[in-house]
């Protein structure tokens, strides 16, 4: 059974180290970049504009607030993609430190996840700006977006723990994961709606956790309502399952990591 008190105590005991790791990862991401942190704002905007130009004529004719629709899907999927793809090398990338100093290896994965969560926070600000440009009325329901944001962080952390464990033993997992991400993107309805699909096909989309979190953002922003209990149950279930499995796998093999660095 997971002791969340123990996890919290370990993080608190190494708060300074965690903060320094997050700062390092955040600065490293924009090292030698002219735009620096502003790239976190520009990147989702540029991607949204490209996708809007490419897909408006094919998928967006009958979708109200299509700009917001695309951006919601793009920022959520980009966060998932970047956090897991870059996070999987958190342990291996710090192998020199880990072979010399006895530190909790999970701390490096956690710091990476926080770094990308900060970037996601910036993207959400951009999302709100485009909601305003799209004429979407703001209300108290927007506060509930903190729920999928936290759950998405937990879900990403769990997947990253699994991937970072596999990456220690099998470096090819990076290439396999890139293929999986491409498939997931097309299954997440980032730029199209699933209304015209048969009911059996629609139900398959709910098996994709990323689609669930994207749907949460879209329902709050575009439909002006808090998602149903079904959506909440899936969002919570996927996050908890990913973290429990990820933590179990990571803890089971972390003592052997040093032999594969």
ABEGO torsion letter per residue (X at the ends): XBBAAAAAAAAAAAAAAAAAAAAAAAAAAABGBAAEAAAAAAAAAAAAAAAAAAAAAAAAAABBGAAAAAAAAAAAAAAAAAAAAAAAAAAAAAAAAAAABBBBAAAAAAAAAAAAAAAAAAAAAAAAAAAAAAGBBBBAAAAAAAAAAAAAAAAAAAAAAAAAAAAAABAAAAAAAAAAAAAAAAAAGAABBAAABBAAAAAAAAABAAAAAAAAAAAAAAAGBBBBAAAAAAAAAAAAAAAAAAAAAAAAAAAAAAAAX
